[in-house]
């Protein structure tokens, strides 16, 4: 066992993780959002998006319009929600042109007011909206869903990736 070779493999593994992290940070800066890529976890947006679709977000647009599909986060919840803008409202103050949005899932019977925290009626564009959907890849996100829902999948996948990197050839 050559210690230099083993250290090189470990360094290579660290490089892979650092590269993935830097790619994510670069994509976040480019899209102006902390979550430039999200996975659809429910059927609330069917038929537009199915469970497992990967969505690409953009948050550089200053305003959203009715019909846009946005991703928002509720305070205290980790899972973002993907829904369509049903109505928009602007603040009455001319010095602060703030936009507020009411959303609804395409496959839901009613709007999202019951989902909003702190008795909100509208979402704040600048505080609550993570981004606007600009593209998607169908079904690719099922790996993420499988890893998050399966008790051992996450550890198995990480162990496999780590071992294949460490035990792999030069």
C-alpha positions in Angstrom: 0.0 0.0 0.0 1.5 3.2 -1.2 0.7 6.1 1.2 1.2 8.7 -1.5 -1.2 7.0 -3.8 -3.8 6.7 -1.0 -3.4 10.4 -0.1 -3.8 11.3 -3.8 -7.1 9.3 -4.0 -8.3 11.1 -0.8 -7.3 14.5 -2.3 -9.2 13.5 -5.5 -12.3 12.8 -3.5 -12.0 16.1 -1.7 -11.6 17.8 -5.1 -14.8 16.2 -6.4 -16.8 17.4 -3.4 -15.2 20.9 -3.6 -16.0 21.1 -7.3 -19.6 20.2 -6.8 -19.9 22.8 -4.0 -18.3 25.5 -6.2 -20.5 24.6 -9.1 -23.6 25.0 -6.9 -22.4 28.3 -5.5 -21.7 29.6 -9.0 -25.1 28.5 -10.2 -26.7 30.2 -7.2 -24.9 33.5 -8.0 -25.8 33.3 -11.7 -29.5 32.6 -11.0 -29.6 35.0 -7.9 -31.2 32.4 -5.7 -30.0 30.1 -2.9 -31.8 27.1 -4.6 -31.3 27.3 -8.4 -32.5 23.7 -8.9 -35.4 22.1 -7.1 -37.3 18.8 -7.4 -41.1 18.5 -7.6 -42.2 16.5 -4.6 -46.0 16.4 -5.1 -48.6 16.3 -7.7 -50.0 19.7 -7.0 -48.8 21.2 -10.3 -49.9 18.4 -12.6 -50.2 18.4 -15.6 -47.5 21.1 -16.0 -45.0 19.3 -13.7 -45.0 15.7 -12.4 -43.5 14.4 -9.2 -39.8 13.9 -9.8 -39.3 16.7 -12.3 -36.2 18.9 -11.9 -36.9 22.6 -12.1 -34.4 25.3 -13.0 -35.1 28.7 -11.2 -34.2 32.2 -12.1 -34.6 35.1 -9.7 -33.2 38.1 -11.6 -36.6 39.2 -12.9 -37.9 42.2 -10.9 -41.6 41.4 -11.2 -43.7 38.3 -11.7 -46.9 38.2 -13.7 -50.0 36.1 -13.5 -49.4 32.7 -15.0 -45.7 32.5 -13.9 -44.7 29.4 -12.0 -42.8 30.4 -8.9 -41.1 28.6 -6.0 -41.7 30.0 -2.6 -40.7 29.1 1.0 -42.8 29.4 4.1 -41.1 30.6 7.3 -40.0 27.6 9.4 -40.5 25.0 6.6 -37.6 23.5 4.7 -39.5 22.3 1.7 -40.1 24.9 -1.1 -43.5 24.9 -2.8 -43.9 25.2 -6.6 -47.2 26.9 -7.7 -48.5 29.3 -10.3 -49.2 33.0 -9.7 -52.9 33.4 -9.6 -53.0 37.1 -8.7 -50.5 39.9 -8.2 -50.8 43.1 -6.1 -48.5 46.1 -5.7 -48.0 48.2 -2.6 -49.7 51.5 -2.7 -46.6 53.4 -1.7 -45.0 55.0 -4.7 -41.6 55.1 -3.0 -41.7 51.4 -2.5 -43.0 49.5 -5.5 -43.3 46.1 -3.8 -45.0 43.2 -5.4 -47.2 40.6 -3.6 -48.4 37.4 -5.1 -51.2 34.9 -4.6 -50.4 31.4 -5.8 -52.3 28.1 -6.5 -51.3 24.7 -7.6 -52.7 23.7 -11.0 -54.1 20.5 -9.6 -55.4 22.1 -6.4 -59.0 23.2 -5.9 -58.3 26.4 -3.9 -55.6 29.0 -3.7 -52.6 28.8 -1.2 -53.8 31.3 1.4 -54.2 28.4 3.9 -50.6 27.4 3.3 -49.1 30.8 4.0 -47.7 31.4 7.5 -48.6 34.2 9.9 -52.0 34.8 8.3 -50.6 36.2 5.1 -52.9 36.8 2.2 -50.1 37.4 -0.3 -46.5 36.3 -0.6 -43.8 39.0 -0.8 -41.8 38.8 -4.0 -38.6 39.9 -2.3 -39.0 37.9 0.9 -40.8 34.7 0.1 -40.1 33.9 -3.6 -37.1 31.7 -4.2 -37.3 32.0 -8.0 -39.3 31.7 -11.2 -39.3 28.4 -13.1 -37.4 28.8 -16.4 -36.9 25.2 -17.5 -37.2 21.6 -16.3 -36.0 18.1 -16.9 -38.8 15.4 -16.5 -38.4 12.6 -14.0 -34.6 13.1 -13.3 -35.4 14.1 -9.7 -36.6 10.6 -8.6 -33.1 9.8 -7.4 -33.4 12.7 -5.0 -36.8 11.6 -3.8 -35.6 8.0 -3.4 -32.6 9.1 -1.4 -34.7 11.4 0.9 -37.5 8.9 1.4 -35.4 5.7 1.9 -33.9 5.1 5.3 -30.6 3.6 4.0 -30.4 5.0 0.5 -28.5 8.1 1.4 -25.8 6.2 3.3 -25.6 3.5 0.7 -25.2 6.1 -2.1 -22.5 8.1 -0.2 -20.6 5.0 0.7 -20.7 3.8 -2.9 -19.4 7.1 -4.2 -16.7 7.4 -1.5 -15.5 3.8 -2.0 -15.5 4.0 -5.8 -13.4 7.2 -5.6 -11.0 5.8 -3.0 -10.7 2.3 -4.5 -10.8 3.3 -8.2 -7.8 3.3 -10.4 -5.6 6.3 -11.1 
